[in-house]
Amino acid sequence: MFIAMNRFKIVPDLESDFEAVWKSRETYLDNVPGFISFNLLKGPRKEEYTLYASHTSWKSRKDFENWTKSENFRRAHAGAGSRKSFYLGHPEFEGFEAIMNS
């Protein structure tokens, strides 16, 4: 299994706008080979930002990499640049290979 995460630092008081975008967008993940699950996680709020993470689970790293090269990926991320006002900096990607799984 492979876990792909992006961490987002969101400007204070724009959290509900950020969440609304995620709740209303089409991810195009449902029929992607190897896709297992998606979660949007809300972390701690600090004075400068609120931390969020998108979390996807995949059968393999290769499945995730294929997704990032697909037309569905481009469609899912279309217009992301128009919402730069939500973010403090760029999202930070982290990828993890599962060692133990239960």
C-alpha positions as CSV (number, residue, x, y, z in Angstrom):
1,M,0.0,0.0,0.0
2,F,1.1,3.6,-0.7
3,I,-0.2,6.7,1.2
4,A,0.0,10.0,-0.5
5,M,-0.5,13.2,1.6
6,N,-0.4,16.9,0.8
7,R,-0.2,19.3,3.7
8,F,-1.9,22.7,3.3
9,K,-1.4,25.8,5.5
10,I,-4.6,27.7,5.2
11,V,-5.0,31.4,6.0
12,P,-6.9,32.0,9.3
13,D,-10.7,32.6,8.8
14,L,-10.6,31.0,5.2
15,E,-11.0,27.5,6.5
16,S,-14.7,27.2,5.7
17,D,-14.1,28.5,2.1
18,F,-11.2,25.9,1.7
19,E,-13.4,23.1,3.0
20,A,-16.3,24.1,0.7
21,V,-14.1,23.8,-2.3
22,W,-13.0,20.3,-1.3
23,K,-16.6,19.2,-0.5
24,S,-18.0,20.4,-3.8
25,R,-15.2,19.4,-6.2
26,E,-15.2,16.2,-8.4
27,T,-12.1,14.1,-7.6
28,Y,-12.5,11.6,-10.5
29,L,-11.0,9.0,-8.2
30,D,-13.8,6.5,-8.1
31,N,-12.7,4.4,-11.1
32,V,-9.0,4.9,-10.9
33,P,-7.1,1.6,-10.8
34,G,-5.5,1.0,-7.4
35,F,-7.3,3.8,-5.6
36,I,-8.5,2.8,-2.1
37,S,-9.7,5.8,-0.2
38,F,-9.5,9.6,0.3
39,N,-9.7,11.8,3.4
40,L,-9.4,15.5,4.0
41,L,-8.0,16.0,7.5
42,K,-8.2,19.2,9.6
43,G,-5.3,19.7,12.0
44,P,-4.4,22.3,14.6
45,R,-5.0,26.0,14.2
46,K,-2.1,28.2,14.9
47,E,-1.9,32.0,14.9
48,E,-0.5,32.0,11.3
49,Y,-2.5,29.2,9.7
50,T,-4.7,26.1,10.1
51,L,-3.1,22.9,9.0
52,Y,-5.0,20.5,6.6
53,A,-3.9,17.3,4.9
54,S,-5.3,15.4,2.0
55,H,-4.7,11.7,2.4
56,T,-5.2,9.1,-0.3
57,S,-4.5,5.3,0.0
58,W,-3.4,3.3,-3.0
59,K,-2.7,-0.3,-3.7
60,S,0.8,0.7,-4.8
61,R,3.1,3.7,-5.5
62,K,2.8,2.9,-9.2
63,D,-1.0,3.2,-9.1
64,F,-0.5,6.7,-7.5
65,E,2.1,7.7,-10.0
66,N,-0.2,6.6,-12.9
67,W,-3.0,8.7,-11.4
68,T,-0.7,11.8,-11.3
69,K,-0.1,11.4,-15.1
70,S,-3.7,10.9,-16.0
71,E,-6.3,13.1,-17.6
72,N,-8.5,12.6,-14.6
73,F,-5.8,14.1,-12.4
74,R,-5.6,17.1,-14.6
75,R,-9.4,17.5,-14.5
76,A,-9.5,17.1,-10.7
77,H,-6.9,19.8,-10.2
78,A,-8.2,22.3,-12.9
79,G,-8.6,25.8,-11.4
80,A,-6.5,25.1,-8.3
81,G,-4.3,28.1,-9.1
82,S,-7.3,30.4,-8.9
83,R,-7.6,29.7,-5.1
84,K,-4.1,30.8,-4.1
85,S,-5.5,33.2,-1.6
86,F,-6.3,30.3,0.8
87,Y,-2.8,29.1,1.0
88,L,0.3,30.1,2.9
89,G,2.9,28.7,0.5
90,H,2.7,25.6,-1.7
91,P,1.2,22.3,-0.5
92,E,3.8,19.9,0.9
93,F,3.7,16.4,-0.6
94,E,4.6,13.4,1.5
95,G,4.5,9.8,0.2
96,F,4.7,6.7,2.4
97,E,5.1,3.0,1.6
98,A,3.1,0.9,4.1
99,I,5.4,-1.4,6.1
100,M,2.7,-2.9,8.3
101,N,-1.0,-3.0,7.5
102,S,-3.9,-4.4,9.5
